[in-house]
Amino acid sequence: MTAPLQRVFAVWFAATSRWDVKGYTSRLAGSFPLVGLRGLVRERSERVNLFEFVDTTFRILGVSNDGGIFHAYDALGSKIHQPYKKVESGDFFYNPYRVNVGSIGIVPQELGGNYASPAYVVFSVDQTRILPTLLAIILKAKWYNPTLRAATAGSVRQNLTFELLQTLQIPLPPLVTQRAILAEWQKARQAIAAAEENARKIEAEIEVALYGDLGTPQPKPAAKRERFMPLQWADIDRWSFNYLSRVRSGMLGFRKSRFPIVPMEQCIVETRNGFCIKPVAGPTPHKMLKLNALTPGGLDTTASKYIRVSEKTAVQFHIRAGDLLICRSVGSYDHIAKCAVVQEDDTAILYPDIMIRVRFTAAVMPDYVRELVQSSVGRSHFQSNARTAVGMWKIGSEDIRSFRLPLPPLDVQRRITEKVTDGRARIACERETARTLVSQIESDMEAYLLGTKKVPGVN
């Protein structure tokens, strides 16, 4: 934890290394000695003129906020116009303008010996004093972030140069304690991964059960696309290669079932695009849903923003129990046709123009339709029909109305929906377990490193 901020504090002139206040208001307090990184890290500044090897293909690495170091792309030497930094396995590198949001990582064994942009800061650590993984955990930790941010400099974009990195201080337990702390972290990560894997397995089981109940063939696994693809003329509705390849994989909607297959249009009373308006500072009587309100677990009405509209507009666009809200316009291809069913009437909540509202006849349960749309076969139908312009993917009401779905009796729809709902509850439980474990290990790591909690296995 950081020390409490005082309105007035004194600093010895000999101890001042910079004039801004933030450097003196984010000091850590703990039982382990605070050690400067200057004696623990060494910059790796070797640069190679890759452009001299015009016919050689080089692997270029990048770093993300969450995933760490990754293989970003391949580039011919003739396409590279500046020296790049060579990195070895075990090296750190980070984006000096984004390290404060976690853009730092360790080069894994399989990516060593490749290259990174000269814009990145690359360094190695003294492994006789600190375990590299533990240093990465500290630098990416929420509790350490105020200290890291305090070391940055810049008037517009905050920058952490290697020189400023060396001014950082970290708690440095003995190596035996570091190993014990890291063992606890690895144990927690394994438990988190197990919970996430369980959620993925249940998700797959839901789809298998859904197709089995409907008597629908499971879609074929994604295969390498063939250069030549013979098709029956009767199967060709569009000339898009993406569309035709999905036809071959059985991924363009439901084509076979033990129940009658009908276009959704036969079950629809109304489709209507949402309302477009800018949010305002609240509170106001009405709110507009955001895209992240459409969650796998249902509609989250807390994901909304304040708007100011007339009562006439509110009557036209407020949500009502049984409405199916489908994402129709979005910048991410993966989010096309995300959907959720409204469970309760709410005259204070409106839906935006990036969504389409669908209202159904009594012949179909909205929750049943939602599960069909969210299945891999259903999502593929809508993604195949999505059009793109100016970076936005869009579907229209005609794509929804033409979606072909199996239509069993209502009691069968109810049984299928209940089975899926039970599966989604189990998924939510596994994901909540993962979230709890993440929160717990973050709290434990802070306590272990600041010495406020005993590390298991250390006397």
Buried (B, 14 or more C-beta within 10 A) or exposed (E): EBEEEEEEEEEEEEEEEEEEEEBBBBBBEBEBEBBEBEEBBEBBEEBBEBBEBEEEEBEBBBBBBEEBBEEBEEBBBEEBEEBBBBBBBBBBBBBBBBBBEBBBBBBEEEBBEBBBBEEBBBBBBEEEBBBBEBBBBBBBBEBBBBBBBBBBBEEEEBBBBBEBBBBBBBBBBEBEBBBBBBEBBEEBEEBBEBBBEBBEEBBEEBBEBBBEBBEBEEBEEEEEEEEEEEEEEEEEEEEEEEBBBBBBBBBBBBEEBEBEBBBBBEBBEEBBBBBEBEBBEEEBEBBBBBBEBBEEEBBBBEBBBBBBBEEEBBEEBBBEEBBBBBBBBBEEEEBBBBBBBBBEEBEEBBBBBBBBBBBBEEEBBBBBBBBBBBBBBBBBBBBBBBEEEEEEBBBBBEBBBBBBBBBBEEEBBBBBBEBBBEBBEBBBBBBEBBEEBBEEBBEBBBBBBBBEEEBEEBE
